[in-house]
Amino acid sequence: MATQADVRRIALSVRVATLDDKEVLLALDQKKFFTEPPRSSPAVTARELRPLITEAWRCQAPKAKKG
């Protein structure tokens, strides 16, 4: 299970998704993705979290400069 330390470590190395991306994730699986802390443990693992945060960064990252 992903911990707050996993989220912090991953988030500090990438950007976050847009609000539209957030809404898509919330619609995909409301048991894993939520906006308020649940009363039970979250179901997202660190392994699942990394590609989600990485993809969010790729959506917002500036284009690489060619030259």
PDBQT receptor file of N, H, CA, C and O in Angstrom, charges set to zero:
ATOM      1  N   MET A   1       0.838  -1.169   0.000  1.00  0.00    +0.000 N 
ATOM      2  CA  MET A   1       0.000   0.000   0.000  1.00  0.00    +0.000 C 
ATOM      3  C   MET A   1       0.890   1.241   0.000  1.00  0.00    +0.000 C 
ATOM      4  O   MET A   1       1.866   1.307   0.747  1.00  0.00    +0.000 OA
ATOM      5  N   ALA A   2       0.559   2.209  -0.824  1.00  0.00    +0.000 N 
ATOM      6  H   ALA A   2      -0.234   2.155  -1.431  1.00  0.00    +0.000 HD
ATOM      7  CA  ALA A   2       1.326   3.453  -0.885  1.00  0.00    +0.000 C 
ATOM      8  C   ALA A   2       1.153   4.225   0.418  1.00  0.00    +0.000 C 
ATOM      9  O   ALA A   2       0.069   4.259   1.001  1.00  0.00    +0.000 OA
ATOM     10  N   THR A   3       2.230   4.836   0.857  1.00  0.00    +0.000 N 
ATOM     11  H   THR A   3       3.111   4.809   0.384  1.00  0.00    +0.000 HD
ATOM     12  CA  THR A   3       2.194   5.650   2.072  1.00  0.00    +0.000 C 
ATOM     13  C   THR A   3       2.283   7.126   1.694  1.00  0.00    +0.000 C 
ATOM     14  O   THR A   3       2.529   7.472   0.538  1.00  0.00    +0.000 OA
ATOM     15  N   GLN A   4       2.081   7.983   2.681  1.00  0.00    +0.000 N 
ATOM     16  H   GLN A   4       1.881   7.702   3.620  1.00  0.00    +0.000 HD
ATOM     17  CA  GLN A   4       2.244   9.411   2.432  1.00  0.00    +0.000 C 
ATOM     18  C   GLN A   4       3.673   9.714   2.011  1.00  0.00    +0.000 C 
ATOM     19  O   GLN A   4       3.907  10.608   1.198  1.00  0.00    +0.000 OA
ATOM     20  N   ALA A   5       4.619   8.982   2.554  1.00  0.00    +0.000 N 
ATOM     21  H   ALA A   5       4.429   8.255   3.214  1.00  0.00    +0.000 HD
ATOM     22  CA  ALA A   5       6.020   9.182   2.168  1.00  0.00    +0.000 C 
ATOM     23  C   ALA A   5       6.224   8.824   0.695  1.00  0.00    +0.000 C 
ATOM     24  O   ALA A   5       6.992   9.495   0.005  1.00  0.00    +0.000 OA
ATOM     25  N   ASP A   6       5.548   7.773   0.198  1.00  0.00    +0.000 N 
ATOM     26  H   ASP A   6       4.924   7.228   0.758  1.00  0.00    +0.000 HD
ATOM     27  CA  ASP A   6       5.627   7.416  -1.225  1.00  0.00    +0.000 C 
ATOM     28  C   ASP A   6       5.089   8.549  -2.087  1.00  0.00    +0.000 C 
ATOM     29  O   ASP A   6       5.709   8.929  -3.080  1.00  0.00    +0.000 OA
ATOM     30  N   VAL A   7       3.947   9.081  -1.711  1.00  0.00    +0.000 N 
ATOM     31  H   VAL A   7       3.443   8.773  -0.905  1.00  0.00    +0.000 HD
ATOM     32  CA  VAL A   7       3.340  10.179  -2.477  1.00  0.00    +0.000 C 
ATOM     33  C   VAL A   7       4.262  11.391  -2.478  1.00  0.00    +0.000 C 
ATOM     34  O   VAL A   7       4.493  12.000  -3.522  1.00  0.00    +0.000 OA
ATOM     35  N   ARG A   8       4.778  11.732  -1.329  1.00  0.00    +0.000 N 
ATOM     36  H   ARG A   8       4.591  11.237  -0.481  1.00  0.00    +0.000 HD
ATOM     37  CA  ARG A   8       5.672  12.902  -1.238  1.00  0.00    +0.000 C 
ATOM     38  C   ARG A   8       6.923  12.703  -2.083  1.00  0.00    +0.000 C 
ATOM     39  O   ARG A   8       7.319  13.600  -2.827  1.00  0.00    +0.000 OA
ATOM     40  N   ARG A   9       7.546  11.531  -1.973  1.00  0.00    +0.000 N 
ATOM     41  H   ARG A   9       7.224  10.802  -1.368  1.00  0.00    +0.000 HD
ATOM     42  CA  ARG A   9       8.774  11.256  -2.720  1.00  0.00    +0.000 C 
ATOM     43  C   ARG A   9       8.521  11.330  -4.221  1.00  0.00    +0.000 C 
ATOM     44  O   ARG A   9       9.305  11.932  -4.954  1.00  0.00    +0.000 OA
ATOM     45  N   ILE A  10       7.426  10.720  -4.684  1.00  0.00    +0.000 N 
ATOM     46  H   ILE A  10       6.789  10.230  -4.089  1.00  0.00    +0.000 HD
ATOM     47  CA  ILE A  10       7.120  10.710  -6.112  1.00  0.00    +0.000 C 
ATOM     48  C   ILE A  10       6.704  12.102  -6.589  1.00  0.00    +0.000 C 
ATOM     49  O   ILE A  10       7.149  12.557  -7.643  1.00  0.00    +0.000 OA
ATOM     50  N   ALA A  11       5.862  12.769  -5.822  1.00  0.00    +0.000 N 
ATOM     51  H   ALA A  11       5.500  12.400  -4.966  1.00  0.00    +0.000 HD
ATOM     52  CA  ALA A  11       5.348  14.080  -6.231  1.00  0.00    +0.000 C 
ATOM     53  C   ALA A  11       6.445  15.136  -6.286  1.00  0.00    +0.000 C 
ATOM     54  O   ALA A  11       6.386  16.045  -7.114  1.00  0.00    +0.000 OA
ATOM     55  N   LEU A  12       7.428  15.029  -5.430  1.00  0.00    +0.000 N 
ATOM     56  H   LEU A  12       7.476  14.291  -4.757  1.00  0.00    +0.000 HD
ATOM     57  CA  LEU A  12       8.507  16.008  -5.451  1.00  0.00    +0.000 C 
ATOM     58  C   LEU A  12       9.371  15.887  -6.698  1.00  0.00    +0.000 C 
ATOM     59  O   LEU A  12      10.122  16.808  -7.019  1.00  0.00    +0.000 OA
ATOM     60  N   SER A  13       9.275  14.762  -7.407  1.00  0.00    +0.000 N 
ATOM     61  H   SER A  13       8.665  14.014  -7.146  1.00  0.00    +0.000 HD
ATOM     62  CA  SER A  13      10.096  14.589  -8.599  1.00  0.00    +0.000 C 
ATOM     63  C   SER A  13       9.316  14.834  -9.900  1.00  0.00    +0.000 C 
ATOM     64  O   SER A  13       9.937  14.812 -10.963  1.00  0.00    +0.000 OA
ATOM     65  N   VAL A  14       7.995  15.066  -9.883  1.00  0.00    +0.000 N 
ATOM     66  H   VAL A  14       7.490  15.084  -9.020  1.00  0.00    +0.000 HD
ATOM     67  CA  VAL A  14       7.143  15.309 -11.062  1.00  0.00    +0.000 C 
ATOM     68  C   VAL A  14       6.067  16.348 -10.757  1.00  0.00    +0.000 C 
ATOM     69  O   VAL A  14       5.894  16.765  -9.611  1.00  0.00    +0.000 OA
ATOM     70  N   ARG A  15       5.327  16.771 -11.835  1.00  0.00    +0.000 N 
ATOM     71  H   ARG A  15       5.468  16.433 -12.766  1.00  0.00    +0.000 HD
ATOM     72  CA  ARG A  15       4.213  17.702 -11.680  1.00  0.00    +0.000 C 
ATOM     73  C   ARG A  15       2.920  16.940 -11.458  1.00  0.00    +0.000 C 
ATOM     74  O   ARG A  15       2.868  15.729 -11.676  1.00  0.00    +0.000 OA
ATOM     75  N   VAL A  16       1.885  17.628 -11.030  1.00  0.00    +0.000 N 
ATOM     76  H   VAL A  16       1.928  18.612 -10.853  1.00  0.00    +0.000 HD
ATOM     77  CA  VAL A  16       0.587  16.996 -10.798  1.00  0.00    +0.000 C 
ATOM     78  C   VAL A  16      -0.309  17.148 -12.020  1.00  0.00    +0.000 C 
ATOM     79  O   VAL A  16      -0.037  17.970 -12.895  1.00  0.00    +0.000 OA
ATOM     80  N   ALA A  17      -1.378  16.355 -12.082  1.00  0.00    +0.000 N 
ATOM     81  H   ALA A  17      -1.598  15.686 -11.371  1.00  0.00    +0.000 HD
ATOM     82  CA  ALA A  17      -2.311  16.363 -13.212  1.00  0.00    +0.000 C 
ATOM     83  C   ALA A  17      -3.203  17.607 -13.174  1.00  0.00    +0.000 C 
ATOM     84  O   ALA A  17      -3.251  18.323 -12.174  1.00  0.00    +0.000 OA
ATOM     85  N   THR A  18      -3.903  17.847 -14.276  1.00  0.00    +0.000 N 
ATOM     86  H   THR A  18      -3.864  17.266 -15.089  1.00  0.00    +0.000 HD
ATOM     87  CA  THR A  18      -4.874  18.944 -14.337  1.00  0.00    +0.000 C 
ATOM     88  C   THR A  18      -6.135  18.528 -13.602  1.00  0.00    +0.000 C 
ATOM     89  O   THR A  18      -6.294  17.362 -13.241  1.00  0.00    +0.000 OA
ATOM     90  N   LEU A  19      -7.024  19.469 -13.380  1.00  0.00    +0.000 N 
ATOM     91  H   LEU A  19      -6.895  20.417 -13.673  1.00  0.00    +0.000 HD
ATOM     92  CA  LEU A  19      -8.298  19.143 -12.740  1.00  0.00    +0.000 C 
ATOM     93  C   LEU A  19      -9.107  18.176 -13.603  1.00  0.00    +0.000 C 
ATOM     94  O   LEU A  19      -9.817  17.322 -13.071  1.00  0.00    +0.000 OA
ATOM     95  N   ASP A  20      -9.009  18.300 -14.928  1.00  0.00    +0.000 N 
ATOM     96  H   ASP A  20      -8.432  18.993 -15.360  1.00  0.00    +0.000 HD
ATOM     97  CA  ASP A  20      -9.703  17.358 -15.813  1.00  0.00    +0.000 C 
ATOM     98  C   ASP A  20      -9.166  15.944 -15.625  1.00  0.00    +0.000 C 
ATOM     99  O   ASP A  20      -9.933  14.984 -15.571  1.00  0.00    +0.000 OA
ATOM    100  N   ASP A  21      -7.837  15.822 -15.526  1.00  0.00    +0.000 N 
ATOM    101  H   ASP A  21      -7.214  16.602 -15.570  1.00  0.00    +0.000 HD
ATOM    102  CA  ASP A  21      -7.232  14.512 -15.290  1.00  0.00    +0.000 C 
ATOM    103  C   ASP A  21      -7.684  13.949 -13.948  1.00  0.00    +0.000 C 
ATOM    104  O   ASP A  21      -7.944  12.752 -13.829  1.00  0.00    +0.000 OA
ATOM    105  N   LYS A  22      -7.777  14.803 -12.949  1.00  0.00    +0.000 N 
ATOM    106  H   LYS A  22      -7.566  15.776 -13.046  1.00  0.00    +0.000 HD
ATOM    107  CA  LYS A  22      -8.241  14.375 -11.631  1.00  0.00    +0.000 C 
ATOM    108  C   LYS A  22      -9.646  13.795 -11.725  1.00  0.00    +0.000 C 
ATOM    109  O   LYS A  22      -9.929  12.741 -11.154  1.00  0.00    +0.000 OA
ATOM    110  N   GLU A  23     -10.521  14.482 -12.443  1.00  0.00    +0.000 N 
ATOM    111  H   GLU A  23     -10.291  15.337 -12.907  1.00  0.00    +0.000 HD
ATOM    112  CA  GLU A  23     -11.893  14.008 -12.582  1.00  0.00    +0.000 C 
ATOM    113  C   GLU A  23     -11.955  12.663 -13.295  1.00  0.00    +0.000 C 
ATOM    114  O   GLU A  23     -12.777  11.816 -12.946  1.00  0.00    +0.000 OA
ATOM    115  N   VAL A  24     -11.093  12.458 -14.291  1.00  0.00    +0.000 N 
ATOM    116  H   VAL A  24     -10.426  13.147 -14.575  1.00  0.00    +0.000 HD
ATOM    117  CA  VAL A  24     -11.053  11.177 -15.004  1.00  0.00    +0.000 C 
ATOM    118  C   VAL A  24     -10.654  10.062 -14.038  1.00  0.00    +0.000 C 
ATOM    119  O   VAL A  24     -11.292   9.010 -14.004  1.00  0.00    +0.000 OA
ATOM    120  N   LEU A  25      -9.604  10.291 -13.257  1.00  0.00    +0.000 N 
ATOM    121  H   LEU A  25      -9.086  11.145 -13.284  1.00  0.00    +0.000 HD
ATOM    122  CA  LEU A  25      -9.166   9.279 -12.298  1.00  0.00    +0.000 C 
ATOM    123  C   LEU A  25     -10.248   8.976 -11.269  1.00  0.00    +0.000 C 
ATOM    124  O   LEU A  25     -10.481   7.813 -10.937  1.00  0.00    +0.000 OA
ATOM    125  N   LEU A  26     -10.904  10.006 -10.767  1.00  0.00    +0.000 N 
ATOM    126  H   LEU A  26     -10.714  10.950 -11.037  1.00  0.00    +0.000 HD
ATOM    127  CA  LEU A  26     -11.974   9.793  -9.797  1.00  0.00    +0.000 C 
ATOM    128  C   LEU A  26     -13.100   8.950 -10.388  1.00  0.00    +0.000 C 
ATOM    129  O   LEU A  26     -13.688   8.117  -9.699  1.00  0.00    +0.000 OA
ATOM    130  N   ALA A  27     -13.393   9.171 -11.659  1.00  0.00    +0.000 N 
ATOM    131  H   ALA A  27     -12.915   9.848 -12.219  1.00  0.00    +0.000 HD
ATOM    132  CA  ALA A  27     -14.465   8.410 -12.313  1.00  0.00    +0.000 C 
ATOM    133  C   ALA A  27     -14.055   6.969 -12.599  1.00  0.00    +0.000 C 
ATOM    134  O   ALA A  27     -14.907   6.082 -12.640  1.00  0.00    +0.000 OA
ATOM    135  N   LEU A  28     -12.766   6.729 -12.795  1.00  0.00    +0.000 N 
ATOM    136  H   LEU A  28     -12.074   7.449 -12.761  1.00  0.00    +0.000 HD
ATOM    137  CA  LEU A  28     -12.295   5.380 -13.119  1.00  0.00    +0.000 C 
ATOM    138  C   LEU A  28     -12.464   4.399 -11.968  1.00  0.00    +0.000 C 
ATOM    139  O   LEU A  28     -12.914   3.272 -12.174  1.00  0.00    +0.000 OA
ATOM    140  N   ASP A  29     -12.107   4.816 -10.766  1.00  0.00    +0.000 N 
ATOM    141  H   ASP A  29     -11.741   5.731 -10.599  1.00  0.00    +0.000 HD
ATOM    142  CA  ASP A  29     -12.146   3.892  -9.639  1.00  0.00    +0.000 C 
ATOM    143  C   ASP A  29     -12.248   4.683  -8.346  1.00  0.00    +0.000 C 
ATOM    144  O   ASP A  29     -11.237   5.133  -7.805  1.00  0.00    +0.000 OA
ATOM    145  N   GLN A  30     -13.463   4.852  -7.854  1.00  0.00    +0.000 N 
ATOM    146  H   GLN A  30     -14.283   4.487  -8.293  1.00  0.00    +0.000 HD
ATOM    147  CA  GLN A  30     -13.675   5.679  -6.674  1.00  0.00    +0.000 C 
ATOM    148  C   GLN A  30     -13.158   5.042  -5.392  1.00  0.00    +0.000 C 
ATOM    149  O   GLN A  30     -13.048   5.722  -4.372  1.00  0.00    +0.000 OA
ATOM    150  N   LYS A  31     -12.841   3.759  -5.422  1.00  0.00    +0.000 N 
ATOM    151  H   LYS A  31     -12.931   3.207  -6.251  1.00  0.00    +0.000 HD
ATOM    152  CA  LYS A  31     -12.270   3.125  -4.240  1.00  0.00    +0.000 C 
ATOM    153  C   LYS A  31     -10.780   3.422  -4.109  1.00  0.00    +0.000 C 
ATOM    154  O   LYS A  31     -10.238   3.431  -3.004  1.00  0.00    +0.000 OA
ATOM    155  N   LYS A  32     -10.128   3.661  -5.231  1.00  0.00    +0.000 N 
ATOM    156  H   LYS A  32     -10.568   3.653  -6.128  1.00  0.00    +0.000 HD
ATOM    157  CA  LYS A  32      -8.694   3.957  -5.210  1.00  0.00    +0.000 C 
ATOM    158  C   LYS A  32      -8.392   5.442  -5.237  1.00  0.00    +0.000 C 
ATOM    159  O   LYS A  32      -7.425   5.886  -4.619  1.00  0.00    +0.000 OA
ATOM    160  N   PHE A  33      -9.201   6.217  -5.943  1.00  0.00    +0.000 N 
ATOM    161  H   PHE A  33      -9.986   5.855  -6.446  1.00  0.00    +0.000 HD
ATOM    162  CA  PHE A  33      -8.925   7.638  -6.128  1.00  0.00    +0.000 C 
ATOM    163  C   PHE A  33     -10.019   8.452  -5.454  1.00  0.00    +0.000 C 
ATOM    164  O   PHE A  33     -11.203   8.251  -5.723  1.00  0.00    +0.000 OA
ATOM    165  N   PHE A  34      -9.627   9.364  -4.584  1.00  0.00    +0.000 N 
ATOM    166  H   PHE A  34      -8.665   9.527  -4.365  1.00  0.00    +0.000 HD
ATOM    167  CA  PHE A  34     -10.592  10.139  -3.814  1.00  0.00    +0.000 C 
ATOM    168  C   PHE A  34      -9.991  11.497  -3.490  1.00  0.00    +0.000 C 
ATOM    169  O   PHE A  34      -8.779  11.694  -3.589  1.00  0.00    +0.000 OA
ATOM    170  N   THR A  35     -10.856  12.434  -3.099  1.00  0.00    +0.000 N 
ATOM    171  H   THR A  35     -11.840  12.274  -3.018  1.00  0.00    +0.000 HD
ATOM    172  CA  THR A  35     -10.373  13.778  -2.791  1.00  0.00    +0.000 C 
ATOM    173  C   THR A  35     -10.329  14.043  -1.297  1.00  0.00    +0.000 C 
ATOM    174  O   THR A  35      -9.672  14.988  -0.862  1.00  0.00    +0.000 OA
ATOM    175  N   GLU A  36     -10.997  13.250  -0.519  1.00  0.00    +0.000 N 
ATOM    176  H   GLU A  36     -11.532  12.482  -0.872  1.00  0.00    +0.000 HD
ATOM    177  CA  GLU A  36     -10.958  13.379   0.930  1.00  0.00    +0.000 C 
ATOM    178  C   GLU A  36     -10.433  12.080   1.530  1.00  0.00    +0.000 C 
ATOM    179  O   GLU A  36     -10.636  11.008   0.959  1.00  0.00    +0.000 OA
ATOM    180  N   PRO A  37      -9.766  12.166   2.666  1.00  0.00    +0.000 N 
ATOM    181  CA  PRO A  37      -9.259  10.929   3.271  1.00  0.00    +0.000 C 
ATOM    182  C   PRO A  37     -10.405   9.967   3.577  1.00  0.00    +0.000 C 
ATOM    183  O   PRO A  37     -11.421  10.370   4.142  1.00  0.00    +0.000 OA
ATOM    184  N   PRO A  38     -10.241   8.697   3.205  1.00  0.00    +0.000 N 
ATOM    185  CA  PRO A  38     -11.276   7.715   3.510  1.00  0.00    +0.000 C 
ATOM    186  C   PRO A  38     -11.190   7.288   4.968  1.00  0.00    +0.000 C 
ATOM    187  O   PRO A  38     -10.196   7.560   5.642  1.00  0.00    +0.000 OA
ATOM    188  N   ARG A  39     -12.198   6.640   5.439  1.00  0.00    +0.000 N 
ATOM    189  H   ARG A  39     -13.005   6.419   4.891  1.00  0.00    +0.000 HD
ATOM    190  CA  ARG A  39     -12.187   6.139   6.818  1.00  0.00    +0.000 C 
ATOM    191  C   ARG A  39     -11.388   4.843   6.924  1.00  0.00    +0.000 C 
ATOM    192  O   ARG A  39     -11.009   4.434   8.021  1.00  0.00    +0.000 OA
ATOM    193  N   SER A  40     -11.133   4.197   5.789  1.00  0.00    +0.000 N 
ATOM    194  H   SER A  40     -11.441   4.530   4.897  1.00  0.00    +0.000 HD
ATOM    195  CA  SER A  40     -10.307   2.993   5.786  1.00  0.00    +0.000 C 
ATOM    196  C   SER A  40      -9.022   3.263   5.009  1.00  0.00    +0.000 C 
ATOM    197  O   SER A  40      -8.846   4.348   4.455  1.00  0.00    +0.000 OA
ATOM    198  N   SER A  41      -8.133   2.288   4.967  1.00  0.00    +0.000 N 
ATOM    199  H   SER A  41      -8.276   1.407   5.417  1.00  0.00    +0.000 HD
ATOM    200  CA  SER A  41      -6.854   2.452   4.281  1.00  0.00    +0.000 C 
ATOM    201  C   SER A  41      -7.036   2.574   2.777  1.00  0.00    +0.000 C 
ATOM    202  O   SER A  41      -7.887   1.896   2.202  1.00  0.00    +0.000 OA
ATOM    203  N   PRO A  42      -6.243   3.436   2.124  1.00  0.00    +0.000 N 
ATOM    204  CA  PRO A  42      -6.331   3.549   0.659  1.00  0.00    +0.000 C 
ATOM    205  C   PRO A  42      -5.855   2.267  -0.012  1.00  0.00    +0.000 C 
ATOM    206  O   PRO A  42      -5.044   1.524   0.541  1.00  0.00    +0.000 OA
ATOM    207  N   ALA A  43      -6.369   2.021  -1.209  1.00  0.00    +0.000 N 
ATOM    208  H   ALA A  43      -7.027   2.625  -1.658  1.00  0.00    +0.000 HD
ATOM    209  CA  ALA A  43      -6.058   0.786  -1.918  1.00  0.00    +0.000 C 
ATOM    210  C   ALA A  43      -4.970   0.961  -2.973  1.00  0.00    +0.000 C 
ATOM    211  O   ALA A  43      -4.614  -0.004  -3.649  1.00  0.00    +0.000 OA
ATOM    212  N   VAL A  44      -4.439   2.158  -3.127  1.00  0.00    +0.000 N 
ATOM    213  H   VAL A  44      -4.728   2.942  -2.578  1.00  0.00    +0.000 HD
ATOM    214  CA  VAL A  44      -3.423   2.397  -4.155  1.00  0.00    +0.000 C 
ATOM    215  C   VAL A  44      -2.057   1.990  -3.607  1.00  0.00    +0.000 C 
ATOM    216  O   VAL A  44      -1.671   2.382  -2.506  1.00  0.00    +0.000 OA
ATOM    217  N   THR A  45      -1.336   1.199  -4.396  1.00  0.00    +0.000 N 
ATOM    218  H   THR A  45      -1.649   0.880  -5.290  1.00  0.00    +0.000 HD
ATOM    219  CA  THR A  45       0.017   0.806  -4.002  1.00  0.00    +0.000 C 
ATOM    220  C   THR A  45       1.023   1.792  -4.586  1.00  0.00    +0.000 C 
ATOM    221  O   THR A  45       0.703   2.533  -5.516  1.00  0.00    +0.000 OA
ATOM    222  N   ALA A  46       2.223   1.800  -4.049  1.00  0.00    +0.000 N 
ATOM    223  H   ALA A  46       2.483   1.198  -3.294  1.00  0.00    +0.000 HD
ATOM    224  CA  ALA A  46       3.283   2.652  -4.587  1.00  0.00    +0.000 C 
ATOM    225  C   ALA A  46       3.566   2.285  -6.035  1.00  0.00    +0.000 C 
ATOM    226  O   ALA A  46       3.858   3.158  -6.852  1.00  0.00    +0.000 OA
ATOM    227  N   ARG A  47       3.483   1.003  -6.358  1.00  0.00    +0.000 N 
ATOM    228  H   ARG A  47       3.246   0.293  -5.695  1.00  0.00    +0.000 HD
ATOM    229  CA  ARG A  47       3.714   0.544  -7.734  1.00  0.00    +0.000 C 
ATOM    230  C   ARG A  47       2.661   1.147  -8.685  1.00  0.00    +0.000 C 
ATOM    231  O   ARG A  47       2.993   1.520  -9.810  1.00  0.00    +0.000 OA
ATOM    232  N   GLU A  48       1.410   1.242  -8.245  1.00  0.00    +0.000 N 
ATOM    233  H   GLU A  48       1.140   0.939  -7.331  1.00  0.00    +0.000 HD
ATOM    234  CA  GLU A  48       0.351   1.831  -9.074  1.00  0.00    +0.000 C 
ATOM    235  C   GLU A  48       0.471   3.349  -9.136  1.00  0.00    +0.000 C 
ATOM    236  O   GLU A  48       0.125   3.961 -10.146  1.00  0.00    +0.000 OA
ATOM    237  N   LEU A  49       0.954   3.947  -8.071  1.00  0.00    +0.000 N 
ATOM    238  H   LEU A  49       1.234   3.449  -7.251  1.00  0.00    +0.000 HD
ATOM    239  CA  LEU A  49       1.004   5.403  -7.974  1.00  0.00    +0.000 C 
ATOM    240  C   LEU A  49       2.055   6.028  -8.884  1.00  0.00    +0.000 C 
ATOM    241  O   LEU A  49       1.799   7.064  -9.498  1.00  0.00    +0.000 OA
ATOM    242  N   ARG A  50       3.226   5.417  -8.980  1.00  0.00    +0.000 N 
ATOM    243  H   ARG A  50       3.434   4.575  -8.481  1.00  0.00    +0.000 HD
ATOM    244  CA  ARG A  50       4.319   5.986  -9.777  1.00  0.00    +0.000 C 
ATOM    245  C   ARG A  50       3.908   6.285 -11.218  1.00  0.00    +0.000 C 
ATOM    246  O   ARG A  50       4.121   7.411 -11.668  1.00  0.00    +0.000 OA
ATOM    247  N   PRO A  51       3.328   5.334 -11.974  1.00  0.00    +0.000 N 
ATOM    248  CA  PRO A  51       2.975   5.653 -13.362  1.00  0.00    +0.000 C 
ATOM    249  C   PRO A  51       1.881   6.718 -13.470  1.00  0.00    +0.000 C 
ATOM    250  O   PRO A  51       1.858   7.476 -14.439  1.00  0.00    +0.000 OA
ATOM    251  N   LEU A  52       0.988   6.784 -12.504  1.00  0.00    +0.000 N 
ATOM    252  H   LEU A  52       1.007   6.168 -11.717  1.00  0.00    +0.000 HD
ATOM    253  CA  LEU A  52      -0.055   7.814 -12.534  1.00  0.00    +0.000 C 
ATOM    254  C   LEU A  52       0.549   9.205 -12.390  1.00  0.00    +0.000 C 
ATOM    255  O   LEU A  52       0.194  10.120 -13.132  1.00  0.00    +0.000 OA
ATOM    256  N   ILE A  53       1.450   9.360 -11.445  1.00  0.00    +0.000 N 
ATOM    257  H   ILE A  53       1.738   8.616 -10.842  1.00  0.00    +0.000 HD
ATOM    258  CA  ILE A  53       2.079  10.667 -11.244  1.00  0.00    +0.000 C 
ATOM    259  C   ILE A  53       3.014  10.999 -12.397  1.00  0.00    +0.000 C 
ATOM    260  O   ILE A  53       3.084  12.151 -12.826  1.00  0.00    +0.000 OA
ATOM    261  N   THR A  54       3.726  10.013 -12.897  1.00  0.00    +0.000 N 
ATOM    262  H   THR A  54       3.670   9.077 -12.549  1.00  0.00    +0.000 HD
ATOM    263  CA  THR A  54       4.625  10.234 -14.036  1.00  0.00    +0.000 C 
ATOM    264  C   THR A  54       3.831  10.666 -15.269  1.00  0.00    +0.000 C 
ATOM    265  O   THR A  54       4.245  11.586 -15.975  1.00  0.00    +0.000 OA
ATOM    266  N   GLU A  55       2.710  10.023 -15.534  1.00  0.00    +0.000 N 
ATOM    267  H   GLU A  55       2.374   9.276 -14.960  1.00  0.00    +0.000 HD
ATOM    268  CA  GLU A  55       1.879  10.395 -16.683  1.00  0.00    +0.000 C 
ATOM    269  C   GLU A  55       1.318  11.803 -16.516  1.00  0.00    +0.000 C 
ATOM    270  O   GLU A  55       1.232  12.553 -17.488  1.00  0.00    +0.000 OA
ATOM    271  N   ALA A  56       0.936  12.165 -15.298  1.00  0.00    +0.000 N 
ATOM    272  H   ALA A  56       1.006  11.555 -14.509  1.00  0.00    +0.000 HD
ATOM    273  CA  ALA A  56       0.445  13.523 -15.042  1.00  0.00    +0.000 C 
ATOM    274  C   ALA A  56       1.531  14.545 -15.359  1.00  0.00    +0.000 C 
ATOM    275  O   ALA A  56       1.250  15.604 -15.920  1.00  0.00    +0.000 OA
ATOM    276  N   TRP A  57       2.766  14.225 -14.999  1.00  0.00    +0.000 N 
ATOM    277  H   TRP A  57       2.994  13.365 -14.543  1.00  0.00    +0.000 HD
ATOM    278  CA  TRP A  57       3.880  15.121 -15.310  1.00  0.00    +0.000 C 
ATOM    279  C   TRP A  57       4.059  15.236 -16.817  1.00  0.00    +0.000 C 
ATOM    280  O   TRP A  57       4.244  16.338 -17.334  1.00  0.00    +0.000 OA
ATOM    281  N   ARG A  58       4.007  14.114 -17.528  1.00  0.00    +0.000 N 
ATOM    282  H   ARG A  58       3.858  13.219 -17.108  1.00  0.00    +0.000 HD
ATOM    283  CA  ARG A  58       4.193  14.150 -18.984  1.00  0.00    +0.000 C 
ATOM    284  C   ARG A  58       3.130  14.989 -19.676  1.00  0.00    +0.000 C 
ATOM    285  O   ARG A  58       3.402  15.608 -20.704  1.00  0.00    +0.000 OA
ATOM    286  N   CYS A  59       1.920  15.016 -19.122  1.00  0.00    +0.000 N 
ATOM    287  H   CYS A  59       1.699  14.513 -18.286  1.00  0.00    +0.000 HD
ATOM    288  CA  CYS A  59       0.855  15.821 -19.713  1.00  0.00    +0.000 C 
ATOM    289  C   CYS A  59       1.131  17.311 -19.591  1.00  0.00    +0.000 C 
ATOM    290  O   CYS A  59       0.669  18.097 -20.418  1.00  0.00    +0.000 OA
ATOM    291  N   GLN A  60       1.880  17.707 -18.568  1.00  0.00    +0.000 N 
ATOM    292  H   GLN A  60       2.255  17.069 -17.896  1.00  0.00    +0.000 HD
ATOM    293  CA  GLN A  60       2.101  19.129 -18.314  1.00  0.00    +0.000 C 
ATOM    294  C   GLN A  60       3.530  19.589 -18.518  1.00  0.00    +0.000 C 
ATOM    295  O   GLN A  60       3.804  20.789 -18.482  1.00  0.00    +0.000 OA
ATOM    296  N   ALA A  61       4.431  18.673 -18.727  1.00  0.00    +0.000 N 
ATOM    297  H   ALA A  61       4.209  17.698 -18.756  1.00  0.00    +0.000 HD
ATOM    298  CA  ALA A  61       5.837  19.035 -18.862  1.00  0.00    +0.000 C 
ATOM    299  C   ALA A  61       6.066  19.914 -20.092  1.00  0.00    +0.000 C 
ATOM    300  O   ALA A  61       5.412  19.722 -21.118  1.00  0.00    +0.000 OA
ATOM    301  N   PRO A  62       6.971  20.857 -20.001  1.00  0.00    +0.000 N 
ATOM    302  CA  PRO A  62       7.291  21.658 -21.188  1.00  0.00    +0.000 C 
ATOM    303  C   PRO A  62       7.940  20.793 -22.263  1.00  0.00    +0.000 C 
ATOM    304  O   PRO A  62       8.614  19.805 -21.970  1.00  0.00    +0.000 OA
ATOM    305  N   LYS A  63       7.725  21.182 -23.486  1.00  0.00    +0.000 N 
ATOM    306  H   LYS A  63       7.178  21.984 -23.725  1.00  0.00    +0.000 HD
ATOM    307  CA  LYS A  63       8.333  20.459 -24.610  1.00  0.00    +0.000 C 
ATOM    308  C   LYS A  63       9.853  20.580 -24.518  1.00  0.00    +0.000 C 
ATOM    309  O   LYS A  63      10.386  21.618 -24.125  1.00  0.00    +0.000 OA
ATOM    310  N   ALA A  64      10.530  19.507 -24.885  1.00  0.00    +0.000 N 
ATOM    311  H   ALA A  64      10.097  18.664 -25.204  1.00  0.00    +0.000 HD
ATOM    312  CA  ALA A  64      11.990  19.528 -24.886  1.00  0.00    +0.000 C 
ATOM    313  C   ALA A  64      12.488  20.468 -25.964  1.00  0.00    +0.000 C 
ATOM    314  O   ALA A  64      11.946  20.493 -27.069  1.00  0.00    +0.000 OA
ATOM    315  N   LYS A  65      13.510  21.235 -25.655  1.00  0.00    +0.000 N 
ATOM    316  H   LYS A  65      13.951  21.214 -24.758  1.00  0.00    +0.000 HD
ATOM    317  CA  LYS A  65      14.091  22.150 -26.628  1.00  0.00    +0.000 C 
ATOM    318  C   LYS A  65      15.023  21.373 -27.551  1.00  0.00    +0.000 C 
ATOM    319  O   LYS A  65      15.864  20.600 -27.093  1.00  0.00    +0.000 OA
ATOM    320  N   LYS A  66      14.866  21.583 -28.837  1.00  0.00    +0.000 N 
ATOM    321  H   LYS A  66      14.182  22.210 -29.209  1.00  0.00    +0.000 HD
ATOM    322  CA  LYS A  66      15.747  20.944 -29.807  1.00  0.00    +0.000 C 
ATOM    323  C   LYS A  66      16.834  21.932 -30.172  1.00  0.00    +0.000 C 
ATOM    324  O   LYS A  66      16.586  23.127 -30.329  1.00  0.00    +0.000 OA
ATOM    325  N   GLY A  67      18.004  21.429 -30.298  1.00  0.00    +0.000 N 
ATOM    326  H   GLY A  67      18.205  20.458 -30.170  1.00  0.00    +0.000 HD
ATOM    327  CA  GLY A  67      18.982  22.413 -30.686  1.00  0.00    +0.000 C 
ATOM    328  C   GLY A  67      20.353  22.030 -30.476  1.00  0.00    +0.000 C 
ATOM    329  O   GLY A  67      21.263  22.804 -30.777  1.00  0.00    +0.000 OA
TER     330      GLY A  67
